[in-house]
């Protein structure tokens, strides 16, 4: 996939995951970064459990990226929440 496709996939996945986790976005840049990291995490997790990783710019890849982004956002909020205490 091209870098533009990764950015778009990351933005979509990060936005959807942030709406799932905390009902509000984290901001455009952070949504993209967490979405791209989430795509890698989702690909790793899906491969670990025997499923296909991110295969291109399609609906399945968005699902994988969103699943990974949700995991990354839970970790992000756990770490950020711990720092504010």
Secondary structure, DSSP 8 states (H G I E B T S, - for coil): --HHHHHHHHHHHHHHHHHHHHSS---HHHHHHHHHHHHHHHHHHHHHTTS----SSSHHHHHHHHHHHHHHHHHHHHHHHHHH-
